[in-house]
Amino acid sequence: MYLIRRVWKIKQGPGNMRKAAGLIREMGDRYEESGQRDTVRVYWSGYTVPGPANTVYMDWVQEKIESPYRENNETPSMGTAGAQLNEIQEESYIEFYEMQRPSD
């Protein structure tokens, strides 16, 4: 089982963190609705809490790591959320963590 976390570094600016978190939440909801992801969590650091400044995260748990470009995979439409996010992000990357199962 894997914890997968997407990370976005957001440009400084009034309201950018909350806007980015809302867009990322919208994207996560679309993946959930399509059945491609279980529950996603969206959170940030560096604004009112310690941690890297201007950073928004989305994570979820998956049984296995699969390519989004695999055959017969239908990626849900993100509408304009992705384009809007691109305007206020500096960079993004993805992290993968293998999880300890309770029975291991």
QUIURBEL-V509664 format. One record per backbone hydrogen bond with DSSP energy under -1.0 kcal/mol. NH is the residue of the N-H (numbers start at 1). CO is the residue of the C=O. Records with the same first field share a line. If there is no record, write none. Layout:
# QUIURBEL-V509664
NH: CO / CO
This chain:
# QUIURBEL-V509664
2: 62
3: 97
4: 60
5: 95
6: 58
7: 93
8: 56
9: 91
10: 54
11: 88
16: 13
19: 15
20: 16
21: 17
22: 18
23: 19
24: 20
25: 21
26: 22
27: 23
28: 24
29: 25
30: 26
31: 27
32: 28
33: 29
34: 30
35: 32
36: 31
37: 31
41: 59
43: 57
45: 55
46: 49
55: 45
56: 8
57: 43
58: 6
59: 41
60: 4
62: 2
70: 67
73: 70
81: 78
84: 80
85: 81
86: 82
87: 83
88: 85
90: 9
91: 9
93: 7
95: 5
97: 3
99: 1
104: 101
